[in-house]
Amino acid sequence: MSARNQPLSPINRASHLRTDSVALEKLWDQALILQIIDGRIAATEDALVFSNAATVNARSETFNSGERLFLGLGRDDQIPYFAWRTSWINEPLTEEEKFEGFATLREIGGSLDDEEIALAMHAVGLINWHAAHPKCPRCGADTVSDLGGAVRVCVADSTQHHPRTDPAVIVLVKDSDDRILLGHQPVWPEKRFSTFAGFVEPGESFEECVSREVFEEAGVYCNDINYLRSQAWPFPASIMIAFEAITDHPENARPDGEEISEVRWFSRDEMKLAVMNADILLPPSISVARKMITAWYVSKAGYTQQDLIGGETWR
């Protein structure tokens, strides 16, 4: 779980190509293209579905021309990838017809391979930002996509506006006996427990945010705060910065009654039994929260990832 062991992205974002409109046009003709409608991605139950330029052209009577967003180069820089942000010309009457062949990243993220999840995270995060920023924040005029989708440009004053990512910490709290503390939010289904998280406030360091959020939500102070890893989280525009931390007073743990309605300490044996008896729903496998819980669980001999296979849920 250390940062040193995190792999490089399988996709080269090739930012130097974004300023070359001629090169982007040529790449589009060779590209694998990920169509996205209202935040939903072209996909089967367990894989992305890519189109090519000819297929996109053939759909011109069905879908609006939309926007082309350059995602980068994959497979040893041999395959260009684009997202195609579009919409129906004549929208079907039912949700089932409208989104047939499409899925949300939440639904399929846990089944994608490393290259697909990198592409999907980038595409969904970028499209969420474009959808939320049709106007210039300085003057209110319209903005248009430019540089392969990497910026939006104001049509009135030509200012460039770049995507922003909201940093949030997520924390695996442990005690001296190597138990972990998980919390339940009222908006979640019954028995859903996860780690603690919150957005970084202005003027606040990551470590200060860890300490504040854990105390606010669970009533304990933390020490030995250590960085683990990070994860893009485009729901709608976050990056999760993951830490582990130790509390010296586990007996003080209590829910705040607002964001967290219940907290529970788990040893590995208690976690195994809770999963076996369907007494706990863990975060989805795509999430860094689940990865932190799993890494803690299997770090001791005799405990395997298979023990944690069972119910998982988003909401």
Protein Blocks (a to p, Z undefined) as FASTA:
>chain_A
ZZklpccdfbdfklmlmmmmklmmmmmmmpccdddeehiacddfkbccdddfklmmmmmm
mpcfbjaddfbjeehhlaccdddddddfbdcfbfklmmgoiacfklmmmmpcfklmmmmm
mmmmmmmmmmmmmbcfknopacddeehhpaccdfklopacddddddddddddddfkopac
ddddfkbcehiacdddddddehiafklmmmmmmmmmnopacehiacfbdcddddfbccdd
ddddddfblmlgccehlmpmbdcdddfklmmmmmmnopaccddfkbmklmmmmmmmmmpg
hiafklmgccddfZZ
